[in-house]
Amino acid sequence: EYDRRLAEKDAAPAMAWFAGYAELVVAEFHRRRTATEPAQAAYDRSLARFARYREATGSDDGQHYVAMAHGGKARLCLQADDLAGAFAQLELAFAAKAPAAIAAVDGLGITTMQTAEMLRGKLLDKKDQAMLDRLEAALKALPREAFELPEYEKASRGQSASGANNPGTGQIGRAHV
């Protein structure tokens, strides 16, 4: 349906944004079913549609989902033991300039940061120091926002995003006595 609507001469530029998001959801559906090729194809369509939106509007407001799509593609590469491909997709996710997306939980409950951590472990196991150094440098360049824990991890540690457990202190986690 989105293909037909996007092909219309008077298609609104925002239609590409919604089509990009819909394809991201489709990709996650395929990942959940371990259908790798359809998931890759859906991620590629998502990225193409967000690129079309950006070209038409000049807006970066789709970059969050661009980063998430690359994070999903990185996870697929990692699951296929394509460590170089996983790293390349992580670099693209990091380049999207949407640090909150790196820490955001996708439709399968996984963050791009968790994928990066899993890649780190595999690189250590394979003793690939060169790629490990590149990954460490890429992670070091990310802003703090990319390292935020998902809400479910904060809750399991007795933390809250607002610092509500320590009213008035602005501290998250245990109060300092």
HELIX and SHEET records of a PDB file:
HELIX    1   1 TYR A    2  ALA A    7  1                                   6    
HELIX    2   2 PRO A   13  ARG A   32  1                                  20    
HELIX    3   3 THR A   36  THR A   57  1                                  22    
HELIX    4   4 GLN A   63  GLN A   79  1                                  17    
HELIX    5   5 LEU A   83  ALA A   95  1                                  13    
HELIX    6   6 PRO A   99  ALA A  103  1                                   5    
HELIX    7   7 THR A  112  LYS A  126  1                                  15    
HELIX    8   8 GLN A  129  LYS A  140  1                                  12    
HELIX    9   9 ARG A  144  PHE A  147  5                                   4    
HELIX   10  10 GLU A  151  SER A  156  1                                   6    
END                                                                             
